[in-house]
Amino acid sequence: MKPIYFSSVLLASFSAISQVAVCQSNTCSEDKSTPIQAVTLQVQDGSGATVERAAVEVRCGATVYRVQTGAHGEVALSLHPGSYNVSVQAPGFAALQQENVALSGGAQPTVLKLQVGSATDVISVTANTGFVPYASNAGSKTNAPLIEVPQSISIVSELEMQSRNVITMNEALRYTPGVQADEFGVEPRFDWLKIRGFAAETFGVFRDGMRFNSLSGKLDPYELESVEVLRGPSSVLYGQVPPGGLINQVTKRPSAERRTEVGMQLGAFTRREGFFDTTGSIDKNQVWQYRLLGVLRNSDTQTNYTPDNRRLIAPSFTYKPSDRTNFTFLGDWQHDGTRWSQFLPASGTLYSNPNGVIPVSTFVGEPGWEKVKRDQASAGYTGDHLFNDGWNLHSNYRYQYINFQGSTVYGTGFDGNSTTMVTRYAYELPRWNRINTLDNRALRRFTNGDWEQTVLFGYDYQHVAIKSQQAFAQVADINIFKPVYGVTTIPNMSPYLYQDNLLQQHGLYAQDQIKYRNRLIFTVGGRQDFAKNDIADFLAHTETGHLDQRFTGRAGVGYLTSSGISPYVSFSTSFLPNAGSYVYNATTGQSTDPAKPSDSRQIEAGVKVQPNTWNSYFTAAFFQINQTNVLVSNAAFQTTQTGEVRSRGVELEAIASLQHGLSLHGGYTFTATETLKDQTAANIGKWLSQTPRNQVSMLADYTVANGHFSGLGGNFGVRFVGTNAADSANSFFVPNYALLDAGLRFGYRGMLFTVNATNLTDKRYVATCSGLAYCYYGYARNVIGQVKYHF
């Protein structure tokens, strides 16, 4: 194992980041010799009407203010007179960016005018308000403000990801309530996670609103501008999804403003990474815009003989001939080299072992034979057009391929004769994915007196072709405390799976959002899906297929007060296919009947608070989800769909980015899962496995905005994960753990220096187990230093 490098710097607490600390001095100026004055800004539309709840950012150098307009479209700031860079965003309007706006105290407000937006602005823009989420396309596909959507939604912004210097999507979600990140501890291959107690990795991970196969591919956070979490059943807009919700990864787009950053990282486990990101306009009219980013990384991990290497290049282009038309091409190519996660026995990790503690660096495989190589690439577009009659047409398409070549030797527990020798099996998994996804929709807003209506009609299509092979063979045992590698011969493998799996989904959906006097909000939606699964089994020489049809929906009502408080209640349904699974037929005595989808229903009530007076967002959600048609097996391994499970709980989240450079992100999750029906009586009434009941997190981030230490900042975070059951029978439990994270940064004249550490105290802990032979260590301390240069 490579040594873990210790930081001699005491890591502190803070948050405002690179673009805050490195704004070029020649585009703005503050007169700090003049006392701070009260400045009023007012946001208006083209007719002169004021715009409430618009997101306003005022910045110069390390000074940054992110606020929202209140009554009469106004917001008051306290700042030194000077010229500032100002940006304003609001749903339905084109984003406004102005440089060198003169701001000073006075009786009259400074007026900022917004113009009606193009289809892209109406549908896709998410305002930049620091850590605080504002509007999103994910929850409604209409870019409605989050406070108006009757569903619990969280967004991790690019600013927060940069502040914490996250290196995986799992890491980005560690402070998000309702989400269990790092479900199986250290896992370099994939992103494993749960939402509200239900696994989300198979059908619950999306990219730009379209399905992404996260059990074959993996995205780099440097390619993302945000990560969105929709909690609860969401089939009404997305089709086949888990009952706990979904995660949407939003890809970075070209920007009209020209900017470039280059940087490098050095850190624990010999991490060496270089990266760059450049964007801007090609022509002076900003019709053509570009973006190109890349990552080159060579790194080890805390597990011996397990690299984390990556090559990434991602070009994108935008064509915007007018305010009503926008077309963006998005592409990327990525190559990864790593190895498998480790299956370790509970004795020596969770429990004591007479031979001592199994080190977190333990590798039970064969370094000379094992590999995980992944090549993935995608190409697609997003296009929008706003017609004169007010209809917005939006189209998304993406083609992606993921070639995954994996082979490993894994442990299956002690051999029964000792507490040192671990039984092992060799396993091979080559998998080829070809995925086509399409989402077309039309949007129109109507206003009639006190009533405002947003109607949405859409059609989406998914074509997921997966060819996979699996083979295994038993190999020689290994002494887990004193492993000797290279003396084991890997025998010929016995194939037990070789098939083509084709999943196709056609979905038609409609949604209506109705507002009365801008206060009472009704949301109603319905969707009809046709999901087909065809399987060609080359070992059994059979071809099977079946069609699943489901209607799902959502109905919700909320009330938005003038002070920014919105209580809501909603009911929603979803379905999840059991692709490739078969159930027992009592007549034939064979497991030959294709499994039906599992169905889910949820009732959710909550309150969202987003005050006009300060930049913050608070949510509280109470939910109950019931999932039926769950696959369960008896002692004779006969599978039926008589199972039912339930998840209910409470989620609290608080996010704030304050004027004085302080940002906060806190959350609490209580998730009570229970098996209601099962073929095995002992499982009824038990927790769902690998699902902690309690999770608590708190992150504080601070930047010095003025004075000699302007640009200096850091952050400090605490994460607590409660006890979780290791198996369906709850025969044993994995204890809770608490971890500390911290960071320090300093920005000066285009340079940004950062040091971030996760698991600051280097606590050794077991993240979860899935049996006495299969326990998974959590992440050890990881310290990464980074330097960026912006120009």
C-alpha positions, 0 to 999 in steps of 0.5 A: 500500500502506498503511504498516506501523506499527512498534511501539516496544515490545520484545515479550517472552515469556509466556501466561496470558490475559484471564480469568486477569488479570481475575478479579474481586476480589470473588469471591476473595481471597488472603492474601499476607501469609501464607507459601505453604502446601502445599494438597491437593485430592481429587476424588471422585464421588457414591459417594466413589470418587476420580477420577483424571485430572480437570482442576482449575483454581484461580484468583484474579486473576492467580494461576492453577493448572491441574493434573490429579489423580493417584493417589487423585484428589489433587493438591498445590498451593503457594499463599497461604491464601485463597478461590479459584474452583475448577473441575473437569472429567472425562469422564462427569461434570458440570462443577463450578464453585465460588466462594470455596472456602477453601484452606489447608494442613492434614493433610486434603485439600479434597474436591471432589465430581463428579456424573454428567453429562448427555449433553452433559457426557459427550459434548462437554465439553473440559476447560480446562487452559490450553494443554494439551489433555485430552479431545476429542469429535473423535477418538472422538465419545465425549469420551475423553481424548486419551491413550486415542485411538490417533490423533495429535490436536492441539487449539489452545485458546481460551486460546492463540488469545487469547494470540497474538491469531490473526485467521484459522484458518490463523494458529491452526494455525501452531504445530501439527505436521503442518499446513502453514498458509498453503499459498498465502501471503497468501490473504484469501478462504479457508483453504488448508492441508495435513495430512501432505502432503495438501490438507485445504481441500475435504473436510477442514474441519469445524465442530462435527463436521460438514462446512464448505465452506472453499472458499466460506466462512470462520469468524472465530476469535473465534467459536471455542473451539478448533480440533482437528486429527485427523491421518491417515485418519478416514473411520470417524467422518466419511465422505469426508475426505482421507488426511492428516486433518481440522480441526474448528472448535468453536463457542463455547457459552452458559455458566451463568456471566454474563460480558461482554467488549467490545474493539477492535483497531487495527493495521497496514494501518489495521485497525479492529475492534470486538467483543463477547461476552456470555453467562450464565443468563437465569433463576436456576435456569440452565435457560435460557442465552444467548450473543451475540457480534459483530465489526465490522471494516474493514481493508486488507491488505499487498496494495494495493486488497485489504480485509479487511472483516467483519460478524459476529453469532452468537446461541446459546441453551441449554435445560437442564431437568435434568442429563440433557437439554441442547439448544443452538441455534447461529446466525450471519450473516457478510458479508465483503468482500475481493479475490483473492490475487495470482499473481506470477512467480518472476522478481522474487519467488523469483529476481532480475529485472533490474528489481528486486524485485516489492514484496509490496504488488503488485496485478496486477488492476483495482481498479475491477472486482474484488471478493470478496463473501461472505454466509454464515449458519447455523442448527442445534442440538445436543441430548443426553439421558441415559436412566436405563439409561445410553444417551446419545442425541446429535443435531447438525444444521446448515443453512448457506448461502454466497453467494460472488461473486468476480471478478478479473484475475490474472497468468499470467507475463511475456509472453515479450518482456520482464521487466516486462509480465505477461499477464493474464486476467479471471475470474468465479466466482459460487457458491451453497452450500446445505448440510444436515448431520446426525449422530445417535449413541447411546453407552453405557458398560459395566463388568464387573469389570476390563473397561470398554467404550464402544460407539457407534452413529451415522448421519450425512447430508450434502446439499451443493448447489453451483451455480457459474459460471466465465467468463474472458477475456484482458485487456491486459498490465500493467507489474508494476513500474509498474502503471497501472489503469483504462485496461483494458476488460474484454471479454465473458466466455467461460463455460466452466463452469455447473453444479449439483453435488449431493453426498449422503452417508449413513453408518452407523458403529459403534465399540467402545472396550474397556479392561482394568484401565484399562490395556490399551485396544482401539479398533475401528470400522467404517463403511459410506458411500453417497456420491452425486454428481449433476451438471447441466451447463447448457453441455453440456446433460447430467445425470450421476450416480453412487453410490460405496460404501465400507467404512472402518475403524480398529483400534488398541491402546494401553497406559496406564501409571500414570505417564501414558505411553501407547504405541499402534499403529493401522491406518486407512483412508479414501476421498475422492471425485473429485466432478465428475471424469471418466476416459478410456475407451479404448474410446470415446476420450472422458473420460466415465467418472465417477472413482472415489474415491481410497482411503487406508490408514495405519499409525501408531505413537506414544506419548503422555505426560500426567503426573499430576504436572504439566499437560503433554501430549507426543506422538510419532507415526510414520506411513505413508499410501498413497493409491491411485486418484489421478487422473493425466494424460498428455501428451495430457491423458487422465486415468486413476486409475492414480496412487499417492502416499505420505507418511511421517514423524514428528511431535513435539509438546510442550505444557505450562502450568506453575504459575508462569505459563509455557506452552510449545508446541513441535512438529517435523514431518518429512514425506517425500512421494513419487509412486509411480505416475504417467502421467508417468515424470518425476514418479515418485519426486518430492516432492508439490508445496507440501509442506515436509519439515521444520517446526519451531515453538516458542512460550513464553508467560509471565505474572507471577502475583504481586507489583507486576507481577502480570498482566504477560506476553507471548509469543515464538515461532519458526517454521521452514518447510523447502524445498518443491517448486514442481511435480510434476516438482520442476523447482525448489524454494522455499527455507526461511524462519524467522519470529518472532512476539511479544506483550506484555500487561497485565491490570488490574481487568477491563482487558486491553491487548495488542500482538501482532506476527507476522513481527516482523522483516518478512522478505520471503519466498515461501511457495510456488509452483505454477509459474514464473508463480505464486508467492505471497508470505508474510505481512509484519509485522503489528502489532495492538494490542487492549484488552478490558474484562471485567465 
